[in-house]
Amino acid sequence: MEKQMILITFLGILSILSCKDNPDGTIKESCDICHDYPKADHNEIWETFLGTDTLVGALPDYHANYWAYSYANLTGAGIRIQGIFSKTRYMSFTLYDASTGNELQNITDVDILPDCDQTNPFLIGMHTSQQSYTIHIVPNGTDISCLQNPLYFDSDLDSISIILRYYVPEIDPFGSTPLPSVSAFNPDDGNMVNHPNPFSLRDTYQDTGNIADAIENFFNVQFDENIRFYNLPGNRLFANSDNQYLVTPLSRINEEEVFLIRFKAPNNNANQTRYWSVNISNEFTRTFNGIKDEDFIIASDGFVNVVIAKDTEANRVKAQGLNFIPWNIASDNMLLVYRMLLPNTDFEGSIHLVPELDGSNNLNIFNQASHIHIGDYGPIGLRMDQSSYLEDFGGFQVSY
């Protein structure tokens, strides 16, 4: 405990010093960014996207929640976000071109400088009390020497979305903290101005069809009974650069078919990843179920064995000791998403080692499968009829 308090004190002093330093290490005497900014009470403008909401598209994680502030960039105003670090496994702010769903910039919890006299709890691994932060969203060319945690956008951008992510929140969907407040300011003089009116991101991406178009041809890669996972590009899917994704399309010929998946589990305690999960979504990228790392049954050999099938007693009994995910979507097409959050770059099973899918021919489809590049950490699987599953798992290897 004494060592933790020393660390907290040191980080608090460091945060004060960081408030006053220019990027070149000198002190800019003409500004004081350690003062309290005026706080507009505009936390109601965030649009809510819960991971458990089956109407939310863009492949959300079942155990994560998302909030978006989306607006037309009519005035080039700067946006100031003032909040409290959440009690969550992970949090971040990501800036997007709202018209395309492509990421512009991202800031991760451990990289967020706390306000002066405050401590970032993600750096010390514990939430001792409510600690605050300030994020600034500004046009390129803005003088940011007096601004904490700046993110940039091109002045000619038509529309912007800022997405706040909370993974595995404690106690409630908000991670036991209020949503951050949002205000606007003139980037030239810092004076407060009216914040841009928000629009619905949900309506925007559903109307444009960006989400469905991004995965429309993906189901063509499933050409035999073997299940392979691919690094599917996240363009137009409001993807987060802290996450890496392996995806496979599953198509049932009939509702009695069973799918078995197997892969070696990452070890969070060994700092291989911050978080990992498996989620099921329909072809419109809406998530219906998911299992997060700490809830998986991991076999004695370190492997995860997953059964995806119609929710019947016989199927569940056969799957005892394995991980059963019922096919609970009203479609015969499913996207199975394996997600790694902040995998260590030295981790031999990191998804960044898998090339992005170029499905132009069958040879590429085979050679770009994840298990070719990361071995047992890349999921593989087999589709089979129910009788084969009940008899001997269709000859597919499982472990307990």
C-alpha positions as CSV (number, residue, x, y, z in Angstrom):
1,M,0.0,0.0,0.0
2,E,2.9,2.4,0.9
3,K,4.4,1.8,-2.6
4,Q,1.1,2.5,-4.3
5,M,0.7,5.8,-2.4
6,I,4.3,6.8,-3.4
7,L,3.4,6.0,-7.0
8,I,0.2,7.9,-6.9
9,T,2.0,11.0,-5.5
10,F,4.7,10.7,-8.1
11,L,2.1,10.5,-11.0
12,G,0.2,13.4,-9.5
13,I,3.4,15.6,-9.5
14,L,4.2,14.4,-13.1
15,S,0.7,15.4,-14.3
16,I,1.1,18.9,-12.9
17,L,4.5,19.3,-14.6
18,S,3.0,17.9,-17.9
19,C,0.3,20.6,-17.8
20,K,2.9,23.3,-18.1
21,D,5.3,22.0,-20.6
22,N,5.5,22.7,-24.3
23,P,6.2,19.8,-26.6
24,D,9.9,20.9,-26.7
25,G,10.0,20.7,-22.9
26,T,10.0,24.5,-22.3
27,I,7.4,26.3,-20.2
28,K,4.9,28.5,-22.1
29,E,4.4,31.4,-19.7
30,S,1.5,32.9,-21.7
31,C,-1.0,30.2,-20.9
32,D,-2.2,28.3,-17.8
33,I,-3.8,25.1,-18.8
34,C,-4.1,24.0,-15.2
35,H,-7.0,26.3,-14.4
36,D,-10.6,25.1,-14.4
37,Y,-12.2,25.5,-17.7
38,P,-15.8,26.6,-17.7
39,K,-17.9,23.5,-17.9
40,A,-21.1,23.5,-19.9
41,D,-23.6,20.9,-18.7
42,H,-24.1,19.2,-22.0
43,N,-23.6,15.5,-21.2
44,E,-27.1,14.8,-22.5
45,I,-26.0,15.1,-26.2
46,W,-24.3,11.7,-26.2
47,E,-26.1,9.1,-28.3
48,T,-26.1,5.7,-26.5
49,F,-25.1,2.4,-28.2
50,L,-25.2,-0.5,-25.7
51,G,-23.4,-3.6,-26.7
52,T,-26.4,-5.7,-25.7
53,D,-28.8,-3.7,-27.9
54,T,-29.5,-5.9,-30.9
55,L,-30.5,-2.9,-33.0
56,V,-26.9,-1.4,-32.9
57,G,-24.8,-2.1,-36.0
58,A,-21.1,-2.0,-36.8
59,L,-20.2,-5.2,-34.9
60,P,-20.3,-3.9,-31.3
61,D,-18.8,-6.0,-28.5
62,Y,-21.5,-7.5,-26.3
63,H,-19.7,-6.5,-23.2
64,A,-18.9,-2.9,-24.2
65,N,-20.9,0.3,-24.4
66,Y,-20.5,3.2,-26.7
67,W,-21.5,6.9,-26.8
68,A,-21.3,9.1,-29.8
69,Y,-21.4,12.9,-30.3
70,S,-21.9,13.5,-34.0
71,Y,-22.2,16.9,-35.6
72,A,-21.8,18.8,-38.9
73,N,-18.6,20.7,-39.1
74,L,-20.1,24.0,-40.1
75,T,-18.0,26.4,-38.0
76,G,-14.7,24.6,-37.3
77,A,-15.3,25.0,-33.6
78,G,-13.1,23.2,-31.1
79,I,-14.8,20.7,-28.8
80,R,-13.8,20.3,-25.1
81,I,-14.7,17.1,-23.3
82,Q,-14.4,17.1,-19.5
83,G,-15.0,13.9,-17.7
84,I,-14.1,11.4,-14.9
85,F,-12.0,8.3,-15.6
86,S,-14.5,5.4,-15.7
87,K,-14.3,2.2,-13.7
88,T,-13.9,0.0,-16.7
89,R,-11.4,-2.5,-18.1
90,Y,-10.8,0.0,-20.9
91,M,-11.9,3.4,-22.2
92,S,-11.0,5.5,-25.2
93,F,-12.1,8.4,-27.4
94,T,-12.0,7.9,-31.2
95,L,-12.5,10.6,-33.8
96,Y,-14.3,9.6,-37.0
97,D,-15.3,11.0,-40.4
98,A,-19.0,10.4,-39.8
99,S,-19.8,10.2,-43.5
100,T,-17.5,7.2,-44.0
101,G,-17.1,5.5,-40.6
102,N,-13.3,5.7,-41.0
103,E,-11.1,6.5,-38.0
104,L,-9.2,9.8,-37.9
105,Q,-7.5,9.6,-34.5
106,N,-7.7,7.8,-31.2
107,I,-6.6,8.3,-27.6
108,T,-6.4,5.3,-25.2
109,D,-7.1,5.4,-21.5
110,V,-3.4,5.1,-20.5
111,D,-2.4,7.9,-22.9
112,I,-4.9,10.4,-21.5
113,L,-3.2,13.0,-19.4
114,P,-5.2,13.7,-16.2
115,D,-6.1,17.2,-15.1
116,C,-3.7,19.0,-12.8
117,D,-3.5,17.5,-9.3
118,Q,-5.2,14.4,-10.7
119,T,-4.0,10.8,-11.4
120,N,-4.8,8.5,-14.3
121,P,-6.1,5.3,-12.6
122,F,-5.4,3.2,-15.7
123,L,-1.7,3.8,-15.2
124,I,-1.6,2.6,-11.6
125,G,-4.2,-0.2,-12.0
126,M,-6.6,1.0,-9.4
127,H,-9.4,3.5,-9.0
128,T,-8.8,5.2,-5.7
129,S,-11.2,8.1,-6.2
130,Q,-12.8,10.1,-9.0
131,Q,-10.1,11.5,-11.2
132,S,-10.8,14.0,-14.0
133,Y,-9.5,14.6,-17.6
134,T,-10.0,17.0,-20.4
135,I,-9.9,16.2,-24.1
136,H,-9.7,18.8,-26.9
137,I,-11.0,18.2,-30.5
138,V,-9.5,20.9,-32.8
139,P,-9.0,21.6,-36.5
140,N,-5.5,21.0,-38.0
141,G,-3.3,24.1,-37.5
142,T,-4.7,25.0,-34.1
143,D,-2.0,26.0,-31.5
144,I,-2.2,23.1,-29.1
145,S,0.6,24.1,-26.8
146,C,-2.0,25.1,-24.1
147,L,-4.3,22.2,-24.7
148,Q,-4.3,18.8,-23.0
149,N,-5.0,15.6,-25.0
150,P,-5.6,17.1,-28.4
151,L,-7.2,15.2,-31.3
152,Y,-7.3,16.8,-34.8
153,F,-9.6,16.9,-37.8
154,D,-9.3,18.5,-41.2
155,S,-11.1,21.8,-41.4
156,D,-12.9,20.8,-44.7
157,L,-14.4,17.7,-43.1
158,D,-18.2,17.6,-43.5
159,S,-19.2,15.8,-40.4
160,I,-17.5,14.4,-37.3
161,S,-18.3,11.7,-34.8
162,I,-16.6,11.4,-31.4
163,I,-17.1,7.9,-29.9
164,L,-16.4,7.1,-26.3
165,R,-15.9,3.4,-25.5
166,Y,-16.3,1.6,-22.1
167,Y,-15.3,-2.1,-22.0
168,V,-16.5,-4.3,-19.1
169,P,-17.9,-1.4,-17.0
170,E,-18.3,-1.9,-13.3
171,I,-21.7,-1.6,-11.5
172,D,-23.6,0.1,-14.3
173,P,-23.2,0.7,-18.1
174,F,-21.4,4.0,-17.3
175,G,-18.6,2.5,-15.3
176,S,-19.9,4.3,-12.1
177,T,-19.2,7.7,-13.5
178,P,-21.4,10.4,-15.2
179,L,-21.0,10.9,-18.9
180,P,-18.5,13.6,-19.7
181,S,-19.6,17.2,-20.4
182,V,-19.2,18.7,-23.9
183,S,-18.6,22.3,-24.7
184,A,-17.3,24.3,-27.8
185,F,-14.8,27.0,-28.1
186,N,-13.2,29.2,-30.7
187,P,-9.8,27.6,-31.6
188,D,-8.4,31.1,-32.3
189,D,-9.1,32.8,-29.0
190,G,-10.4,30.0,-26.7
191,N,-13.7,31.8,-26.0
192,M,-16.7,29.5,-25.5
193,V,-19.2,29.3,-28.3
194,N,-22.4,27.3,-28.8
195,H,-21.7,23.7,-29.4
196,P,-22.8,22.2,-32.8
197,N,-26.2,20.5,-32.7
198,P,-25.8,16.7,-32.7
199,F,-27.3,14.4,-35.3
200,S,-28.1,10.7,-34.9
201,L,-25.2,8.5,-36.0
202,R,-27.5,5.5,-35.8
203,D,-29.8,7.0,-38.5
204,T,-26.8,8.1,-40.6
205,Y,-25.0,4.8,-41.0
206,Q,-28.2,2.9,-41.4
207,D,-29.4,5.2,-44.2
208,T,-26.2,5.2,-46.1
209,G,-25.9,1.4,-46.1
210,N,-22.1,1.7,-45.4
211,I,-22.2,-1.1,-42.8
212,A,-23.9,-3.7,-44.9
213,D,-21.9,-2.8,-48.0
214,A,-18.7,-3.4,-46.1
215,I,-19.4,-7.1,-45.5
216,E,-21.7,-7.9,-48.4
217,N,-19.2,-10.1,-50.3
218,F,-17.6,-11.6,-47.3
219,F,-19.8,-14.7,-47.2
220,N,-18.3,-15.8,-50.4
221,V,-15.1,-16.9,-48.6
222,Q,-16.9,-19.9,-47.0
223,F,-16.5,-22.5,-49.7
224,D,-16.2,-25.8,-47.8
225,E,-17.0,-27.3,-44.4
226,N,-13.8,-26.0,-42.8
227,I,-14.1,-22.7,-40.9
228,R,-11.3,-20.2,-41.3
229,F,-11.0,-16.7,-39.7
230,Y,-9.7,-13.6,-41.5
231,N,-8.5,-10.2,-40.7
232,L,-11.4,-8.3,-42.2
233,P,-10.6,-4.6,-42.9
234,G,-12.6,-2.3,-40.6
235,N,-13.1,0.5,-43.0
236,R,-16.6,2.0,-42.9
237,L,-17.3,0.0,-39.7
238,F,-16.4,2.6,-37.1
239,A,-13.6,0.3,-36.1
240,N,-11.2,1.1,-33.2
241,S,-7.5,1.0,-33.8
242,D,-6.9,-0.4,-30.3
243,N,-8.9,-3.5,-31.4
244,Q,-7.9,-6.2,-33.8
245,Y,-10.5,-8.4,-35.3
246,L,-10.7,-11.9,-36.8
247,V,-14.0,-12.7,-38.5
248,T,-15.6,-15.7,-40.2
249,P,-18.9,-16.0,-42.0
250,L,-21.2,-18.9,-41.1
251,S,-24.1,-19.9,-43.3
252,R,-26.5,-22.6,-42.3
253,I,-28.1,-24.9,-44.8
254,N,-30.6,-25.9,-42.2
255,E,-31.1,-25.0,-38.5
256,E,-29.8,-28.5,-37.4
257,E,-26.3,-27.7,-38.4
258,V,-23.6,-27.4,-35.8
259,F,-20.3,-25.4,-35.8
260,L,-17.3,-26.1,-33.7
261,I,-14.5,-23.6,-33.2
262,R,-11.2,-24.0,-31.4
263,F,-8.2,-21.8,-30.6
264,K,-5.5,-21.2,-28.0
265,A,-6.5,-18.6,-25.5
266,P,-4.4,-15.4,-25.0
267,N,-3.2,-14.9,-21.4
268,N,-4.2,-11.5,-20.1
269,N,-2.1,-12.0,-17.0
270,A,1.0,-12.4,-19.1
271,N,0.2,-9.1,-20.8
272,Q,-0.6,-10.7,-24.1
273,T,-3.8,-8.7,-24.4
274,R,-5.9,-6.3,-22.4
275,Y,-9.2,-8.1,-23.3
276,W,-10.5,-10.6,-25.8
277,S,-14.0,-11.9,-26.7
278,V,-16.1,-13.9,-29.2
279,N,-19.3,-12.3,-30.5
280,I,-22.1,-13.4,-32.9
281,S,-23.7,-10.9,-35.2
282,N,-26.1,-11.2,-38.2
283,E,-25.2,-10.1,-41.7
284,F,-26.3,-6.6,-40.8
285,T,-23.6,-6.4,-38.2
286,R,-25.9,-6.4,-35.2
287,T,-24.6,-8.3,-32.2
288,F,-26.8,-10.9,-30.4
289,N,-24.5,-12.6,-28.0
290,G,-20.9,-12.8,-26.8
291,I,-18.5,-14.3,-24.3
292,K,-15.7,-12.3,-22.8
293,D,-12.3,-13.7,-21.8
294,E,-12.9,-14.2,-18.1
295,D,-16.2,-16.1,-18.7
296,F,-14.8,-18.7,-21.1
297,I,-14.1,-22.3,-20.1
298,I,-10.5,-22.8,-20.9
299,A,-9.4,-26.4,-21.3
300,S,-6.4,-27.9,-19.5
301,D,-4.4,-27.6,-22.7
302,G,-5.0,-23.9,-22.9
303,F,-7.5,-24.1,-25.7
304,V,-11.0,-22.6,-26.0
305,N,-13.6,-24.9,-27.5
306,V,-16.8,-23.3,-28.8
307,V,-20.0,-24.9,-30.0
308,I,-22.5,-22.8,-32.0
309,A,-25.8,-24.6,-32.5
310,K,-29.6,-24.5,-32.1
311,D,-30.5,-24.2,-28.5
312,T,-31.7,-27.7,-27.6
313,E,-31.2,-29.9,-24.6
314,A,-29.3,-32.5,-26.6
315,N,-26.9,-29.9,-28.0
316,R,-26.3,-28.4,-24.6
317,V,-25.7,-31.7,-22.9
318,K,-23.1,-32.7,-25.5
319,A,-21.4,-29.3,-25.1
320,Q,-20.9,-29.7,-21.3
321,G,-17.4,-28.7,-20.4
322,L,-17.2,-26.6,-23.6
323,N,-18.4,-23.1,-24.4
324,F,-22.0,-23.2,-25.9
325,I,-23.3,-20.2,-27.8
326,P,-26.9,-20.7,-29.1
327,W,-27.7,-19.6,-32.7
328,N,-30.2,-17.0,-31.5
329,I,-30.3,-14.7,-34.5
330,A,-33.3,-14.8,-36.9
331,S,-31.2,-15.5,-39.9
332,D,-29.2,-18.4,-41.4
333,N,-26.2,-16.1,-41.9
334,M,-23.9,-15.2,-39.0
335,L,-20.7,-13.2,-38.5
336,L,-18.5,-14.7,-35.8
337,V,-16.1,-12.0,-34.5
338,Y,-13.0,-12.8,-32.4
339,R,-11.7,-9.5,-30.9
340,M,-8.3,-8.7,-29.2
341,L,-8.0,-5.4,-27.4
342,L,-4.5,-3.9,-27.2
343,P,-2.6,-7.1,-28.0
344,N,1.1,-6.9,-27.1
345,T,3.2,-6.3,-30.3
346,D,5.6,-9.0,-29.1
347,F,2.7,-11.5,-28.6
348,E,3.1,-14.4,-31.1
349,G,-0.6,-14.7,-31.4
350,S,-1.4,-11.1,-32.1
351,I,-3.9,-10.5,-34.9
352,H,-1.7,-7.8,-36.4
353,L,0.5,-10.6,-37.7
354,V,-2.4,-11.8,-39.9
355,P,-2.6,-9.9,-43.3
356,E,-5.9,-8.2,-44.2
357,L,-8.1,-10.3,-46.4
358,D,-7.9,-10.1,-50.1
359,G,-10.5,-12.5,-51.2
360,S,-9.9,-12.2,-55.0
361,N,-9.2,-15.9,-55.4
362,N,-9.4,-19.2,-53.4
363,L,-5.6,-19.4,-53.0
364,N,-5.6,-16.0,-51.2
365,I,-8.6,-17.1,-49.1
366,F,-6.7,-20.1,-47.9
367,N,-3.3,-18.5,-47.4
368,Q,-4.7,-15.5,-45.5
369,A,-6.5,-17.6,-43.0
370,S,-5.4,-16.6,-39.5
371,H,-4.1,-20.0,-38.4
372,I,-1.6,-19.9,-41.3
373,H,0.1,-16.9,-39.6
374,I,-0.4,-17.2,-35.9
375,G,-0.7,-20.9,-35.5
376,D,-2.9,-22.3,-32.7
377,Y,-4.0,-18.7,-31.7
378,G,-5.8,-18.5,-35.0
379,P,-9.3,-20.1,-34.7
380,I,-10.2,-23.0,-36.9
381,G,-13.5,-24.9,-37.0
382,L,-15.8,-27.4,-38.7
383,R,-19.4,-27.4,-39.7
384,M,-21.4,-30.6,-39.4
385,D,-24.8,-32.1,-39.1
386,Q,-26.3,-32.7,-35.6
387,S,-26.0,-36.5,-35.7
388,S,-22.2,-36.2,-36.4
389,Y,-21.9,-33.7,-33.6
390,L,-23.8,-35.9,-31.1
391,E,-21.8,-38.9,-32.1
392,D,-18.2,-37.7,-31.9
393,F,-18.1,-34.0,-32.7
394,G,-17.8,-34.8,-36.3
395,G,-14.3,-36.0,-35.7
396,F,-13.2,-32.5,-34.8
397,Q,-10.7,-32.2,-31.9
398,V,-12.0,-30.9,-28.6
399,S,-10.4,-30.7,-25.2
400,Y,-11.5,-30.3,-21.6
